[in-house]
């Protein structure tokens, strides 16, 4: 094969690229054009989001400046040929963070012509780091209130268990959302025995939280809108309120449903487990809006008293009422459930001079 000479360096080679050897061609045709002025890198000091053009982006890991620099440079550098990969060398980042300006070293893999295989080169890129609040963090810091979640319980206060459950659902949901949306932070929180409110600057976040609460609480969800003026871009703004309404009944209450009386054994996001006080059979029903509206509370669980089972002689159960001077009563039951055992404490309630025995979870 004929040997050729590079007119630039004089090296004998087997192939020329635009009249030069491969090394000289790469030197005279860099993969990128190094900017004459520092590239501005705009980062939010609160959430770590970064801006490219007019759009803000969330980093996969908050504070990962390697990702922030890489994304910016891949968009802002003037590329010659084809860019395959760009990587910021972490060792060059520390001084930038201290001084807010300087040069970072990047490794770029690409090629300036399809005649060459991909190759790697390193460049020093001038950078200027600018910290600026992103729109979402500005809204949060200014406590801009664009959406509210109001959680209420119909005709009653919340139980401690309900408050804990609601707070857990909200915190877990916000934790998931925050990974991709740094506005998933409430600007105001109110938690009382009868009121739970969460206020957000982001309507998208508020809606996600409201839907999650509706799903796991088996509650009603009502949306209302209120005019909030005009945005800087001339768009009509509105504030939204999500009202989450828990049913009046709770676990442990005595309720009426379709003409019969039940003890609420369990209450989940989709079903309600009922114990018939007529024959002590178990009934599971789907927790729908129509069902919630058709159930009425006969006695609240605070009205339940305690008794000690003395003896069982079917069909009779003899109990000692622990709250009425240890009064002993004999009760006829059509069926004696397994949870009624001699020597065991159970609950009971008196309705229209009739005594109904009840299995309770927390017996003092």
C-alpha positions in Angstrom: 0.0 0.0 0.0 1.3 3.5 -0.9 2.6 5.6 1.9 1.5 9.3 2.1 3.1 12.3 3.8 1.2 14.7 6.0 2.1 18.2 4.8 1.6 19.6 8.3 3.8 17.3 10.5 5.7 15.4 7.7 4.6 12.0 9.1 4.2 9.1 6.7 0.7 7.7 6.9 -1.5 5.3 4.9 -4.5 7.8 4.8 -5.1 11.5 4.8 -8.1 13.4 6.0 -8.7 16.6 4.0 -5.0 16.5 3.2 -3.8 15.8 6.8 -2.9 12.9 9.0 -5.5 11.9 11.6 -3.7 13.6 14.5 -3.2 16.9 12.6 -6.8 16.8 11.4 -8.1 16.4 15.0 -5.9 19.2 16.2 -7.1 21.6 13.5 -10.7 20.4 13.9 -11.6 20.3 17.6 -14.8 18.5 18.7 -16.0 21.7 20.3 -15.4 25.5 20.0 -14.3 26.7 23.4 -16.4 29.8 24.3 -14.6 33.1 24.6 -16.8 34.1 27.6 -17.8 32.0 30.6 -21.0 29.9 30.3 -23.6 31.0 32.8 -24.9 28.1 34.9 -28.1 29.1 36.8 -29.0 27.0 39.8 -31.7 27.3 42.4 -29.9 27.4 45.9 -32.9 25.8 47.6 -34.0 22.8 45.4 -31.0 22.4 43.1 -33.0 22.9 39.9 -31.1 24.4 37.0 -32.2 26.6 34.1 -31.4 26.1 30.5 -32.9 28.8 28.3 -36.2 29.7 29.9 -37.0 26.3 31.3 -36.1 24.9 34.7 -35.1 21.2 35.2 -34.9 19.1 38.3 -31.7 17.2 38.9 -32.1 13.5 39.6 -30.1 14.0 42.8 -30.4 17.3 44.6 -27.1 19.2 44.6 -25.5 16.9 41.9 -23.5 19.6 40.1 -21.9 17.1 37.8 -25.3 16.5 36.3 -26.1 20.2 36.3 -22.9 21.1 34.4 -23.2 18.2 32.0 -26.8 19.0 31.0 -26.0 22.7 30.6 -22.9 22.1 28.5 -24.5 19.6 26.3 -27.1 22.2 25.4 -24.8 25.3 25.3 -21.5 24.2 23.7 -21.0 24.6 20.0 -20.3 21.1 18.8 -18.4 20.2 15.6 -19.4 16.9 14.1 -21.2 14.3 16.3 -21.2 14.3 20.1 -21.5 10.8 21.6 -20.9 11.6 25.3 -19.9 14.4 27.6 -18.6 14.0 31.1 -17.6 16.6 33.7 -14.6 15.5 35.7 -15.6 15.8 39.4 -12.2 16.9 40.5 -12.6 20.2 38.6 -16.0 21.1 40.3 -14.8 22.0 43.8 -13.1 25.3 42.9 -16.1 26.4 40.9 -18.4 25.9 43.9 -16.0 28.0 46.1 -15.3 30.8 43.7 -18.5 30.7 41.6 -16.4 31.0 38.5 -13.4 29.3 36.8 -12.9 26.4 34.4 -14.1 22.9 34.6 -12.5 20.0 32.8 -14.8 18.0 30.6 -14.2 14.7 28.7 -15.9 14.7 25.3 -16.4 11.7 23.1 -17.3 12.2 19.5 -16.0 12.6 16.0 -15.8 15.5 13.6 -16.3 13.4 10.5 -17.9 10.0 9.8 -14.6 8.8 8.3 -13.1 8.7 11.8 -14.0 6.4 14.7 -15.3 8.0 17.9 -12.5 9.4 20.1 -12.1 11.2 23.4 -10.7 14.7 24.1 -10.5 16.9 27.2 -11.3 20.6 27.3 -11.2 23.3 30.0 -14.5 25.2 29.8 -15.0 28.6 31.4 -18.0 28.6 33.8 -19.8 31.2 35.9 -22.1 29.8 38.5 -25.2 31.9 39.3 -27.6 31.1 42.1 -31.1 32.2 41.5 -34.5 31.1 43.0 -36.6 29.0 40.6 -40.3 30.0 40.2 -41.5 27.1 42.4 -39.2 28.1 45.3 -40.1 31.7 44.9 -43.8 30.7 45.3 -43.0 28.6 48.4 -40.8 31.3 50.0 -43.5 34.0 49.3 -46.1 31.5 50.6 -48.1 31.8 47.4 -51.3 30.0 48.1 -52.8 28.5 44.9 -54.3 25.3 46.3 -55.6 24.0 49.6 -56.6 20.6 50.9 -59.2 20.6 53.6 -59.8 17.3 55.5 -62.9 17.0 57.6 -64.9 14.3 59.4 -68.7 14.6 59.1 -70.3 15.7 62.5 -67.3 14.6 64.6 -63.7 15.2 65.4 -60.8 13.1 64.1 -59.4 10.2 66.1 -55.7 10.1 67.0 -55.4 7.1 64.6 -57.0 9.1 61.8 -54.7 12.1 62.3 -51.7 9.8 62.2 -52.9 8.0 59.1 -53.6 11.3 57.3 -50.2 12.7 58.1 -48.5 9.5 57.0 -50.3 9.5 53.7 -49.5 13.1 53.0 -45.9 12.8 54.0 -45.3 9.7 52.0 -47.0 11.2 48.9 -45.0 14.4 49.1 -41.8 12.4 49.6 -42.5 10.6 46.3 -43.5 13.8 44.4 -40.4 15.8 45.7 -38.0 13.5 43.8 -39.2 15.0 40.5 -41.1 18.1 41.7 -39.5 20.4 44.2 -42.7 22.3 44.7 -44.0 19.3 46.7 -43.7 21.3 49.9 -46.7 22.7 51.8 -46.5 26.4 52.5 -48.9 26.1 55.4 -50.1 23.2 57.6 -52.9 23.1 60.2 -53.6 20.0 62.2 -56.3 20.1 64.9 -58.8 17.6 66.3 -61.5 18.8 63.9 -59.5 20.5 61.1 -56.6 19.4 58.9 -55.5 21.8 56.2 -52.6 21.7 53.8 -51.9 24.7 51.6 -49.6 24.5 48.5 -48.2 26.8 45.8 -48.6 24.0 43.2 -52.1 22.9 42.2 -50.6 19.8 40.6 -49.1 18.7 43.9 -52.3 19.4 45.8 -54.4 17.3 43.4 -52.0 14.4 43.7 -52.2 14.5 47.5 -56.0 14.9 47.5 -56.5 11.9 45.2 -54.2 9.8 47.4 -56.2 10.8 50.5 -59.5 10.0 48.8 -58.2 6.6 47.8 -56.8 5.5 51.1 -59.4 7.1 53.4 -62.5 6.0 51.4 -63.6 9.7 51.6 -65.6 12.0 49.5 -63.7 14.5 47.3 -65.1 17.9 46.3 -63.3 20.5 44.2 -64.1 24.2 44.3 -62.5 27.1 42.3 -62.0 30.7 43.1 -60.8 33.5 40.7 -57.2 34.6 41.5 -56.7 37.3 38.9 -54.4 37.3 35.8 -50.9 36.0 35.5 -47.9 38.0 34.1 -48.6 36.2 30.7 -52.2 37.3 30.7 -53.6 33.9 31.7 -56.6 33.7 34.0 -55.6 32.3 37.4 -57.8 30.4 39.9 -57.3 29.0 43.4 -58.5 25.5 44.0 -59.7 23.9 47.2 -60.0 20.1 47.6 -62.4 19.1 50.4 -61.9 15.6 51.8 -64.8 14.4 53.9 -64.5 11.3 56.1 -67.7 9.4 57.0 -69.4 10.1 60.3 -68.9 6.5 61.5 -65.6 5.0 62.6 -64.3 1.6 63.7 -66.0 0.6 66.9 -69.2 2.6 66.3 -72.7 1.0 66.2 -74.4 1.9 62.9 -77.7 1.3 61.2 -77.6 0.0 57.6 -80.6 -1.2 55.5 -82.8 -1.5 58.6 -80.3 -3.6 60.6 -77.9 -2.8 63.4 -74.1 -3.5 63.0 -70.9 -3.0 64.9 -68.1 -1.6 62.6 -65.3 -4.1 63.0 -62.9 -2.7 60.4 -62.7 0.3 58.0 -60.3 0.4 55.1 -60.0 2.5 52.0 -62.3 0.2 50.0 -64.3 -1.9 52.4 -66.2 -1.9 55.6 -66.4 -5.0 57.8 -69.6 -5.2 59.8 -70.7 -7.5 62.6 -74.5 -8.0 62.7 -75.8 -7.5 66.2 -78.8 -9.7 65.3 -77.1 -13.0 64.5 -73.4 -12.0 64.9 -72.6 -12.8 61.2 -69.9 -10.9 59.4 -70.7 -8.7 56.4 -68.2 -7.0 54.1 -69.5 -4.1 52.0 -67.8 -1.8 49.5 -67.2 1.7 50.8 -68.9 3.8 48.2 -70.4 7.3 48.4 -74.0 5.9 48.3 -73.2 3.5 51.1 -71.6 6.2 53.3 -74.7 8.3 52.8 -77.0 5.4 53.8 -75.3 4.5 57.0 -76.3 6.3 60.2 -74.6 6.2 63.6 -76.7 4.8 66.4 -74.1 4.8 69.2 -70.6 6.1 69.2 -67.8 3.8 70.4 -67.3 5.9 73.5 -70.7 4.6 74.7 -69.5 1.0 74.8 -69.1 -0.4 78.3 -67.1 -3.4 79.4 -68.1 -6.8 80.9 -66.5 -10.0 82.0 -67.8 -13.3 80.7 -68.6 -15.5 83.7 -70.1 -18.6 82.0 -71.3 -19.9 78.7 -74.2 -22.4 78.6 -75.7 -22.2 75.1 -77.8 -20.4 74.2 -77.1 -18.2 77.3 -74.0 -16.2 78.2 -73.6 -14.8 81.7 -71.6 -11.6 82.1 -70.7 -9.2 84.9 -71.1 -5.6 84.0 -67.9 -3.9 85.2 -69.3 -0.4 85.1 -72.6 -0.9 87.0 -71.7 -2.1 90.4 -70.7 -5.6 89.0 -74.3 -6.3 88.0 -74.6 -9.9 86.6 -76.8 -10.4 83.5 -77.8 -13.4 81.5 -78.1 -12.9 77.8 -79.7 -15.2 75.2 -77.8 -15.4 71.9 -79.0 -17.1 68.7 -75.3 -18.0 68.0 -72.3 -17.8 70.3 -69.3 -16.4 68.4 -65.8 -17.7 69.1 -64.6 -14.4 70.5 -66.9 -14.9 73.5 -64.9 -17.0 76.0 -65.2 -17.5 79.7 -63.0 -15.2 81.8 -62.6 -12.8 78.8 -63.4 -9.1 78.8 -65.7 -8.0 76.1 -67.8 -4.9 75.2 -71.5 -4.4 75.5 -74.0 -1.8 74.8 -77.6 -1.3 75.9 -80.1 -0.2 73.2 -83.8 -0.1 73.9 -83.4 -2.2 77.0 -81.6 -4.9 75.0 -77.9 -5.8 75.7 -75.6 -6.5 72.7 -72.2 -8.1 73.2 -69.3 -6.6 71.1 -65.8 -7.8 70.4 -63.4 -4.9 71.0 -59.8 -4.6 70.1 -58.5 -2.5 72.9 -59.8 -3.8 76.3 -58.4 -1.9 79.4 
